[in-house]
Amino acid sequence: MPIEIAFLGAGRMAAAIINGLIKNKHYTPAQIACTCGDDPTGSVLAEATGITYLSELTPALKTAHTLVLACKPQQLNQIDPSLAEATKDKLILSILAGTPLKKLQSRFPSARNIIRSMPNTPGQIGAGITAYTPAQKLDLEDDQRVKTILNALGNYHQVEESQLDAVTALSGSGPAYLFEFTAALRDAGTQLGLDPLLAHSLALHTVHGAAALLIQSEQDPETLRDAVTSKGGTTAAALAVLSDHDFRQLIQKALHAACDRSIQLAEEN
Ligand SMILES: NC(=O)c1ccc[n+]([C@@H]2O[C@H](COP(=O)([O-])OP(=O)(O)OC[C@H]3O[C@@H](n4cnc5c(N)ncnc54)[C@H](OP(=O)(O)O)[C@@H]3O)[C@@H](O)[C@H]2O)c1
């Protein structure tokens, strides 16, 4: 069976996409190939999934319609230069954080179309959210291909490239804010006298359960917040402290800092 989709990089994100594509029966392992750098991630992934590992992707690109760029952004400068020619008329989907379309277009000038995307870490378990921007309007077939690949990481939205710095600040870095918030809940519980392991479990499952309820109920966060906040009660006492310390303004400042840094990094790229 000919290779239809080739992966440059075989790390965590490539593995998540490939496992999702196979699990959802969008591609068979025989239709997927990957390559990697100096470590054996490619052969390990091929062994685990049944896809083909190639030390260089050019032969696979004779039949493949799509190349997924899944190495680290700083590794883009080290990739096989012959790929510029081999990707003539191919669709390229990049998941490289902070790598502008302009730079991707200069590396792959003959590609049919290039998509820059910004996934986030929950994509590793299929629970991510990705924003993406095509260099040119996607035709129907490529639109479907892109959605199929991104669906392996979770949900997705098409945005303008100018919005990707704000996206990075919200959903790209967002999981880290939640991890930090979870750790803060755990530490505050421990400080109130709870056993650290119990505080850890309570914090973890509170964040997980609250997020699942938000998604399942389809209500906005303020409505769910108000539903558990009775006047003069415990939640109201805690929320008053957050409000007195400008919690929302603090989050706004944090996202602005992330967005500014994303703009800076793209300029350096
Ligand atoms: N991890 C996340 O949750 C996340 C979230 C958002 C965006 N991203 C983006 O996703 C991309 C991949 O991240 P990751 O976490 O999957 O990275 P990773 O686990 O470190 O994997 C990187 C892969 O690229 C391969 N590679 C290195 N140099 C190469 C070269 N010259 N040619 C071909 N392949 C090469 C590596 O091979 P060897 O190790 O065998 O050398 C490895 O298989 C990054 O650009 C990152 O910005 C990741």
The ligand as an SDF file (V2000), in Angstrom:
LIG
                    3D

 48 52  0  0  0  0  0  0  0  0999 V2000
    4.6520   18.4620   23.2430 N   0  0  0  0  0  0  0  0  0  0  0  0
    3.5650   19.2030   23.1480 C   0  0  0  0  0  0  0  0  0  0  0  0
    2.5750   19.0100   23.8530 O   0  0  0  0  0  0  0  0  0  0  0  0
    3.4740   20.3150   22.1260 C   0  0  0  0  0  0  0  0  0  0  0  0
    2.4660   21.2960   22.2100 C   0  0  0  0  0  0  0  0  0  0  0  0
    2.4040   22.2840   21.2200 C   0  0  0  0  0  0  0  0  0  0  0  0
    3.3030   22.2770   20.1640 C   0  0  0  0  0  0  0  0  0  0  0  0
    4.2750   21.3170   20.1250 N   0  0  0  0  0  0  0  0  0  0  0  0
    5.2150   21.3210   19.0120 C   0  0  0  0  0  0  0  0  0  0  0  0
    5.2750   20.0180   18.4840 O   0  0  0  0  0  0  0  0  0  0  0  0
    6.5750   19.7860   17.9850 C   0  0  0  0  0  0  0  0  0  0  0  0
    7.0470   18.4310   18.4450 C   0  0  0  0  0  0  0  0  0  0  0  0
    7.0760   18.3910   19.8620 O   0  0  0  0  0  0  0  0  0  0  0  0
    7.3020   17.0240   20.6400 P   0  0  0  0  0  0  0  0  0  0  0  0
    7.0030   17.2920   22.0660 O   0  0  0  0  0  0  0  0  0  0  0  0
    6.6240   15.9130   19.9230 O   0  0  0  0  0  0  0  0  0  0  0  0
    8.9080   16.8930   20.4460 O   0  0  0  0  0  0  0  0  0  0  0  0
    9.8280   15.6310   20.6970 P   0  0  0  0  0  0  0  0  0  0  0  0
    9.1130   14.5840   21.4800 O   0  0  0  0  0  0  0  0  0  0  0  0
   11.1390   16.1400   21.1880 O   0  0  0  0  0  0  0  0  0  0  0  0
   10.0450   15.0540   19.2120 O   0  0  0  0  0  0  0  0  0  0  0  0
   10.8290   15.7030   18.2280 C   0  0  0  0  0  0  0  0  0  0  0  0
   11.0480   14.7180   17.1060 C   0  0  0  0  0  0  0  0  0  0  0  0
   11.7510   15.3630   16.0270 O   0  0  0  0  0  0  0  0  0  0  0  0
   12.8100   14.5060   15.5920 C   0  0  0  0  0  0  0  0  0  0  0  0
   13.9030   15.2220   14.9190 N   0  0  0  0  0  0  0  0  0  0  0  0
   14.9020   15.9400   15.4800 C   0  0  0  0  0  0  0  0  0  0  0  0
   15.7230   16.4330   14.5280 N   0  0  0  0  0  0  0  0  0  0  0  0
   15.2430   16.0010   13.3420 C   0  0  0  0  0  0  0  0  0  0  0  0
   15.6540   16.1730   11.9920 C   0  0  0  0  0  0  0  0  0  0  0  0
   16.7290   16.9080   11.6780 N   0  0  0  0  0  0  0  0  0  0  0  0
   14.9300   15.5690   11.0170 N   0  0  0  0  0  0  0  0  0  0  0  0
   13.8540   14.8150   11.3320 C   0  0  0  0  0  0  0  0  0  0  0  0
   13.3880   14.6350   12.5930 N   0  0  0  0  0  0  0  0  0  0  0  0
   14.0810   15.2150   13.5840 C   0  0  0  0  0  0  0  0  0  0  0  0
   13.2680   13.8510   16.8920 C   0  0  0  0  0  0  0  0  0  0  0  0
   14.0420   12.7230   16.5680 O   0  0  0  0  0  0  0  0  0  0  0  0
   15.1330   12.1220   17.5820 P   0  0  0  0  0  0  0  0  0  0  0  0
   14.6730   12.3810   18.9610 O   0  0  0  0  0  0  0  0  0  0  0  0
   15.1410   10.6800   17.1980 O   0  0  0  0  0  0  0  0  0  0  0  0
   16.4110   12.8240   17.2650 O   0  0  0  0  0  0  0  0  0  0  0  0
   11.9150   13.5030   17.5260 C   0  0  0  0  0  0  0  0  0  0  0  0
   11.3780   12.3420   16.9430 O   0  0  0  0  0  0  0  0  0  0  0  0
    7.4470   20.9420   18.4700 C   0  0  0  0  0  0  0  0  0  0  0  0
    7.7290   21.7810   17.3600 O   0  0  0  0  0  0  0  0  0  0  0  0
    6.6100   21.6850   19.4690 C   0  0  0  0  0  0  0  0  0  0  0  0
    6.8160   23.0820   19.3430 O   0  0  0  0  0  0  0  0  0  0  0  0
    4.3800   20.3540   21.0750 C   0  0  0  0  0  0  0  0  0  0  0  0
  1  2  1  0
  2  3  2  0
  2  4  1  0
  4  5  1  0
  4 48  2  0
  5  6  2  0
  6  7  1  0
  7  8  2  0
  8  9  1  0
  8 48  1  0
  9 10  1  0
  9 46  1  0
 10 11  1  0
 11 12  1  0
 11 44  1  0
 12 13  1  0
 13 14  1  0
 14 15  2  0
 14 16  1  0
 14 17  1  0
 17 18  1  0
 18 19  2  0
 18 20  1  0
 18 21  1  0
 21 22  1  0
 22 23  1  0
 23 24  1  0
 23 42  1  0
 24 25  1  0
 25 26  1  0
 25 36  1  0
 26 27  1  0
 26 35  1  0
 27 28  2  0
 28 29  1  0
 29 30  1  0
 29 35  2  0
 30 31  1  0
 30 32  2  0
 32 33  1  0
 33 34  2  0
 34 35  1  0
 36 37  1  0
 36 42  1  0
 37 38  1  0
 38 39  2  0
 38 40  1  0
 38 41  1  0
 42 43  1  0
 44 45  1  0
 44 46  1  0
 46 47  1  0
M  CHG  2   8   1  16  -1
M  END
$$$$
